[in-house]
Amino acid sequence: MPLITSAVVALPNIDANKLTPSQLQSANDLVLADLASSGVDTNIPHPSIPNFPEAQFTPLIAAAHARLAASEPKTSALDLSRYEALDTPSSGSDSQTWTTALRRAATSAQYLRARETNLGLLEAYGKNAWLVGNSHLEDELKTLEKEVAEKRIEMESVAQERRESEAAVAAEMQSLENTWRQGVGRMLETQAAAEKLRLEILERKRQGATV
């Protein structure tokens, strides 16, 4: 159940902005002054507003944030050392060094051979896969554009219905507003007449008491 269940009662199509910029600024100043006098801190969110969830970053993003915070230079995401030629051991190296270098060279050759095979497969079949992927993306884009167009038409229909509804009650609202203003004016006139009568009664009581 929501904490706030208020409804919007504004009628923007028939309610004219009757406040001048200076009056609006004066009203805002009064609101801010009232908040300051009541001790309300505008920097603290209202208790009914839920707290923002704490961000949970992956280790990779956290490491990137730490690198940016430390102003460290950007590193390459690819390890290019595997594509570099291995250094040949010196002529005076022992057999263990040559064996290790030979194993590394065999591993590098096997990796490069696999890369060559994969690149060949990509060249032969990658184009079709890329075109099929683009076709799927185009279909998805068309579906989303259709949904957006339908929602836009729906929004325009709702806005038109709102304008027509407000226009249908505009005269009634104006009549009710005039009646309300007349009622308030008559109430003030009645209060003023009652106060005047009360003062006259008090004055006559004073005159009667002095006779």
Solvent accessible surface area in square Angstrom, and as a share of the most:
residue,aa,sasa,rsa
1,M,216,0.96
2,P,92,0.58
3,L,141,0.70
4,I,115,0.59
5,T,100,0.58
6,S,97,0.62
7,A,84,0.65
8,V,132,0.76
9,V,129,0.74
10,A,57,0.44
11,L,43,0.21
12,P,83,0.52
13,N,72,0.37
14,I,51,0.26
15,D,82,0.42
16,A,73,0.57
17,N,125,0.64
18,K,135,0.57
19,L,89,0.44
20,T,64,0.37
21,P,116,0.73
22,S,77,0.50
23,Q,93,0.41
24,L,85,0.42
25,Q,101,0.45
26,S,60,0.39
27,A,40,0.31
28,N,67,0.35
29,D,67,0.35
30,L,129,0.64
31,V,85,0.49
32,L,106,0.53
33,A,58,0.45
34,D,92,0.48
35,L,54,0.27
36,A,78,0.60
37,S,95,0.61
38,S,73,0.47
39,G,66,0.64
40,V,82,0.47
41,D,70,0.36
42,T,94,0.55
43,N,134,0.69
44,I,118,0.60
45,P,94,0.59
46,H,117,0.52
47,P,128,0.80
48,S,24,0.15
49,I,91,0.46
50,P,111,0.70
51,N,144,0.74
52,F,190,0.79
53,P,121,0.76
54,E,146,0.65
55,A,65,0.51
56,Q,156,0.69
57,F,114,0.48
58,T,75,0.44
59,P,118,0.74
60,L,146,0.73
61,I,78,0.40
62,A,48,0.37
63,A,60,0.47
64,A,38,0.30
65,H,81,0.36
66,A,63,0.48
67,R,53,0.19
68,L,113,0.56
69,A,90,0.70
70,A,60,0.47
71,S,100,0.65
72,E,95,0.43
73,P,111,0.70
74,K,171,0.73
75,T,102,0.59
76,S,82,0.53
77,A,108,0.84
78,L,126,0.63
79,D,80,0.41
80,L,103,0.51
81,S,63,0.41
82,R,116,0.42
83,Y,101,0.38
84,E,111,0.50
85,A,97,0.76
86,L,87,0.43
87,D,133,0.69
88,T,106,0.62
89,P,24,0.15
90,S,76,0.49
91,S,116,0.75
92,G,74,0.72
93,S,32,0.21
94,D,88,0.46
95,S,89,0.57
96,Q,114,0.51
97,T,60,0.35
98,W,112,0.39
99,T,52,0.30
100,T,48,0.28
101,A,24,0.19
102,L,127,0.63
103,R,163,0.59
104,R,156,0.57
105,A,44,0.34
106,A,60,0.47
107,T,94,0.55
108,S,26,0.17
109,A,44,0.34
110,Q,109,0.48
111,Y,67,0.25
112,L,77,0.38
113,R,134,0.49
114,A,47,0.37
115,R,91,0.33
116,E,124,0.55
117,T,79,0.46
118,N,80,0.41
119,L,96,0.48
120,G,38,0.36
121,L,97,0.48
122,L,113,0.56
123,E,148,0.66
124,A,63,0.49
125,Y,146,0.55
126,G,14,0.14
127,K,140,0.59
128,N,93,0.48
129,A,66,0.52
130,W,161,0.56
131,L,82,0.41
132,V,80,0.46
133,G,30,0.28
134,N,46,0.23
135,S,52,0.34
136,H,116,0.52
137,L,115,0.57
138,E,99,0.44
139,D,78,0.41
140,E,97,0.44
141,L,98,0.49
142,K,133,0.57
143,T,72,0.42
144,L,91,0.45
145,E,98,0.44
146,K,130,0.55
147,E,86,0.39
148,V,78,0.45
149,A,41,0.32
150,E,89,0.40
151,K,123,0.52
152,R,131,0.48
153,I,115,0.59
154,E,95,0.43
155,M,136,0.61
156,E,102,0.46
157,S,53,0.34
158,V,88,0.50
159,A,37,0.29
160,Q,77,0.34
161,E,102,0.46
162,R,105,0.38
163,R,112,0.41
164,E,98,0.44
165,S,66,0.42
166,E,6,0.03
167,A,69,0.53
168,A,83,0.64
169,V,57,0.33
170,A,33,0.26
171,A,80,0.62
172,E,104,0.46
173,M,81,0.36
174,Q,95,0.42
175,S,62,0.40
176,L,103,0.51
177,E,51,0.23
178,N,63,0.32
179,T,84,0.49
180,W,162,0.57
181,R,130,0.47
182,Q,100,0.45
183,G,37,0.36
184,V,46,0.26
185,G,28,0.27
186,R,162,0.59
187,M,98,0.44
188,L,100,0.50
189,E,118,0.53
190,T,88,0.51
191,Q,102,0.45
192,A,63,0.49
193,A,61,0.48
194,A,59,0.46
195,E,77,0.35
196,K,132,0.56
197,L,104,0.52
198,R,119,0.43
199,L,95,0.47
200,E,72,0.32
201,I,80,0.40
202,L,61,0.30
203,E,81,0.36
204,R,175,0.64
205,K,132,0.56
206,R,140,0.51
207,Q,100,0.45
208,G,51,0.49
209,A,86,0.67
210,T,114,0.66
211,V,162,0.93
